[in-house]
Amino acid sequence: MEQMGNGNPQSQFHAELEAILRCIDCGRPLRSDGAGGYSCAACAKNYPQRNSVACFVDPGSYADSFGFQWQRYNRTQLDTEECRQSESDFRKRTGFTPEDLKGKLVLDVGCGMGRFAEVATRWGARVVGIDLSAAAQVAARNLANRDFVAFQADVFALPFALESFDYIYSIGVLHHTPDCEKAVKALPPLLKPGGYLAVWLYSGYNKWYRFSDIYRRVTHRMPPRLLHGILSVAVPVLNGLDRGLRVIPGIGAPIAGAVHHVFPVNRHANREWRVLDTFDWYSPRYQSKHTYEQVFRWFESSGMEDLHVVDVPIAVRGRKPLARLPYERRSLALGESENSKALV
């Protein structure tokens, strides 16, 4: 990590970040190793830099297909002056506004190539992005000139101190973990009191995806390059068939709907987006679907309040209470006491 002058805002951001980094093994503060990574003086654990990103996971994981995906489509979904779709999606799936995020410390869980972190930093936030895959490296390159730092890390073992962030969001990511509920519940402890969490997950209300779930039993085992090659041919063919059928009066639209139900592919207007989003659907090992009732229970059991349904299913936003409840204060005190004992 490049060190800059003391008066430089980016240098201040890095100093703020180093103050909240914690060892995922023992929970003690980390220090820079001088080579872009971090080390723990307490337990001697090292977290090296790989390809410009500090890594808190070992190479290889169930998310490797996403690394391939974002290396291949490294800028496809970034906003431009002509198209602000990612900004629109960010608003609809988090309910956050520029006024909310300006000047805030924000955690992007599952940042991918930096699509939504680009929006948040453009709005004036200081953003920390984590991704289990090599996509974190792409995000670091895409947002090199922003108040943004990427880490390769696991949502189930995040390297941050409790109550570090003003806002946390995760958009279209946690349903690709082995345990979506556990992943969601890992995030509220990292919020400052009064901070906000927003998540967007696949909907469990609509069963249109049942055929793709069957196909994915095979497709998620394919080498990413092979699957991508197949979809690069199949998606344009099925999209063309869909458009052709829909111009047939009467029976065309129902037949097109049936074909899409049996062979679901993305219908985005942009060809690259269509292939990318279809690959994103068929490549993951894990892909769960959820209801508002489930997600509200997870938020409530984590102590979150002021819960809101956001515009696009399943999007939920909640706030961490300003004051801890008595049992939370006791739990935190006990946790700190146990950590202190472990260090003796």
N, C-alpha and C positions, 0 to 999 in steps of 0.2 A: 504494500500500500504506500503510495507516494506521500511523503511528508512535505507540507508546504509551510509558508511563513505563518507566524502566530496570529497575524491579523486576517488571514485568509478565511472566509466563511467555510470553505471546504475542509480546511485544517481543523476548524472548530467542530465541524460535523464528525470528523474522524476521531477527535478527542472524546466527544460525547459518546460515540459508538464504543470505543475501547473501554469506557467506564462501565458499560453494561454487559460486556462480553463475559461469559462464564464457561468454565470447563464442564463438558457434558459428563465427565466421569466423577468428579468430586465436588463440582459446584463452586469452586473458588475462582477469583478473578484471573483473567488471562493477560498476558503481555505480548507485545509484538516481538517476533523473533528476528526482525530486521530484514526479512526476505519475503515479506508479504503474507506470512502465516502468523500463527500464534502458539504460545507455549504456556504451560501451567507450572508455576514454581512449586506448587504444593505437591502434585503427584507426578510431575515430569512428563505429562502427556503432551504430545506435539500435534499441531494441526497445520500441516504444510500448505503452501500455496501451490495450486496446479492450474496452469493455463490462466493465470491472472486472478484466480479466485481462491480464497482460503477454504479448505475442505474439512468438514466435520463428519464426513462419512467416508467409508472405503469405496473404491471404484466398483461399479457394477451393482445394479439394484433392479427391482421390479419396474422402475420408471425409465429404464434405458431407452425405450421407444420414444419417449418425449425428448430425450437428448437428440436423437436422430431427427425428429420432427422439427425442432427449433433450429438445429444447424442447417437443415434444408430450407426452411421457410423463415429465415432469420429476420426479415423485415416486412413480411407480407402484411401483418396486421397492425403495424405501426401507423398512427395517424399521419396525415399529410395536410397541407393547406386546403386541398380539394375534398378530402374525406375525413370526417371526424367520427367514424363509427365506433372506434374503441372508447372514445370519450362518452358517446351516447350509451354504450353498453355498460360502462363503468357507473354512470349515474343510475341507470335502471336496475343494476344488480347490487348496488351498495346504498343508494340514497344519499351519498356524500356529495358535497358541493365544494367549489373552490374556497369559499369562505370557511368551511369546516377544516380543511386540510392545510391552509396556508400557515407556514411557520411551525407545523407539527411534525413530530417524529412518528413515522408510520412503518408498519411491518406488512410486507406483501408476502403471503404464504403461498408458495407455488408460483413464483414470478414468471416462469417460462422465459421467453426472450425479452421480457420487459414491456410487454404491450400496455398493461395497466399502470405500471410504475412510471412509464413515460407520461401518462396523463397526470398522475399524482404529483410528480416533480414539476411538470409544467404549471400546475396549480400552486406551486410554492412549498410543497412538502419536502421534508428530508426523509428519504425512503430507504429502508433496509429490505432487500429481497432475498428470500431463500428458496432454493429448489433442490430436490433430491437428485435431479439429473444434471447432465452437462449443460443443460439450457442456461444455468446460472452464468456460465462463461459467455454466452451470447448476450445475455442481458447486460453484463458488465461492459462489453464492447459497445453495444447500442447506446448506452447511457453514460458513457465515459465522461462526458462534460456536464453531467447533472449532479445534484446532491443525492447520489445513489451509490450504495455498496451492495454487492451480491455475495452470498455465501452458498456453498453446496452443503446442505444440511437437511436433516430429517425432522419432520414435524413432531415426531414422537421423542425427540431428544434435541430440543432447540437450545443453542448456546447463549441464552440471555438471562439476565437477572429478572426476578419478579418485578412486576409493576414498572416496566421500562417504556412502554409505548402509549402514545395518545390515541392512535387509531390502528386497528388491525383489519385487514380484509383478506379473503381467500375466494377467488372467483373460478368456479369450474375445476377444482383441484381435489378437494378432500374426499370426494366420492371415488377417487382413484387410489385410495389407500386401503390397506387390509381391514381397517376399523374406522369408519367415518365418524362414529360417535366419539370415540376416544380422541380422534384428531381434532374435532371441534372443541372438545372439553380441554384440550391442551393449551388453548389460546387465551381464555379469560384471565388466568393468573399472570400473564405478561402485560396486561393492560394496567395503566395507571388508574387510580380511582377517578370515576367520571369519564373514563375513556370508552370508545365505541368499537364494537366488533360487528362486521358484516360478512356473511357467507352466502354464496350462491351454489346450489347443488342441483343435480338432475332430478326432475320431478318423477314421483312414483304414482301419480294419478292417472297418467295416460299410458296405456299398454302397447302403443304403436311399435315399441322397440323390441318386442318379443322375438322376432325373427333374427334381428341383429345380435341379440344375446346368444342365440344358438350358433350363429356363424362365428362369433367371437371366441367360442371354445376352441376353434381351430386357428382363427386369424391372429390371436394374441401370441400364439406359439411360433408364428412365422418370423423369419429374419425381417427386420424393419424394411430393408431395401427391397426385398421380394414383395412384401405386402404393398409397399408404396408403388412399385411397378405395376402390380395388378390393378390397383385402384386408379392409377393414372390413365388406364385404358377404360376400366369399367365405369367410372364416374361420368366421363363425357358421353359414353354410349347410353347409359341409363338416363342421363339428363336430356339428351337429344330425343330419346324415345318418349320421355315424359312430355316434352313440349309438342312432339308430333301427335301423340294421342289426344292431347287436350284440344286440338283444333278440330277433331272429329265431332260433329254435332251429336248430341244425345248420349251415346255410349262412351265417348272418348274420355271424358273426365272420370267416370267411375272406374274404367279400366286402368287409367293412369294411376288413380289412387290405390288400386289393388296391387299394381306392380310396385309402387313405392312402398307399400306396406310390407311386401314380401322381400323386396331388395332395397332397404332404406339407404339413401345417399343424400348428402347435403345439396340444397338447392340455391345456395347463395349466387348472386348475380356475377360475382367475380370467379373466374375459372380456378385460380390458385386457391382461393378460399374454399371452394367446393371440395377440391382434393384434400387440402389440409384438414378441414373439419371432418371429412369422412374418415381419413386416416386416424384422426384423434379419437374417433368413435370405435373403430375396430381394432386398434393396436393395443390398448391397455390390458394388463392382466386383471386389474380390479376395476369394477364400474358398478357402483351401487346407486339406487334411486330412493328418493325420500319424500316425506310428506311434511306439511307445515306442523302437524301435530307432533311428529318426532323431533323436529328441529327446535320447536318451542320448548319441549321438555328438556332437551339438552342444555339450552340456554338458561332455563329456569333453575335446573339442578346445579348449574355452575355459578349461581348467584346473580345472573344478569337480570336487568329490569328494563322497563320502557321498551318492550319488544315491539317491533313493527314488521309487517309484511311489506316488502319493497315491490317494485313494479313487475318483475319477471319471476315466475315460479322456477325453483323454490329459492327465493331470496329473503333473508331475515337479517334484521339489524337490531342490536341491543346495546345497552349502556351498563357499564360496571358501576355499582353504587359508589357515591362519594365517600361514605363511611362504611367500614367493615362491620358486619354483624359480630356479636361477641364470640360465637363459635369460630368464626374465621380468624379473629385476632388470636384466639388460643391456639388454633392449628398452626398459624404462621409462627407464633412464638415457640411452639414445640418443635417445629421444623428447624428454626434457627438454632435452638438448643441442641438438637441432635447433630446438626452440622458442626457446631462448636466442639462437641464431644469427639466427633470423628477426627478432628484436626489435632487433638491433644496427643 
